[in-house]
Amino acid sequence: MYAIETLWLPILLSAVAVFIVSSVIHMATPWHKNDFSKVPDEDNVMAALRPFGIPHGEYMIPKADSMADMRSPGFKAKMAAGPNVIMTMLRPMPMSMPSFLIQWFLYVLVVSAAVACLASATVMHGASPHHVFHAVAFSSFLAYSAAIWPFSIWYQRPWGTTIRSTIDGLIYGLVTGAIFMQFWPM
């Protein structure tokens, strides 16, 4: 087992590398351009929702109050008539990319640190760089990708979005694995 403080360099370098790679993927390529669709008549839809003052949060329309309610004819009729919506209401504010980017960097730093903890407990002293790469790449791929799939399974998020995000996670995992492989203490 390696002490976590011996892994600070690959933790930091992999977080920076994933941050840069993700920035290139999201800002310099059209890869995620169609992850969200524009609603028809956007201005009128926004104007129609505004008077409700819906607070920041996650919403489902229609939303059953219980399992029994889900089986009721009234709820079934609402579902059949539509529209059926899952939405996230954001706070009304100007987009703050620095805030989002700081949170994203902290997230990738936490993933790198968690992967380092896992690798330090599972990769034996003297293990081949190949073993380090596989352990770190696979666990970081899971960290970046595994939780995405239930959104397509349960909430009908488009599978294309989920697959693109999973490929992103694979790239992030490969980058993280390569950096840990290069800077793994001997």
Salt bridges, closest charged atoms under 4 A:
ASP35 OD2 - HIS32 ND1 2.48
ASP35 OD1 - ARG164 NH2 2.77
ASP168 OD2 - HIS32 NE2 2.34
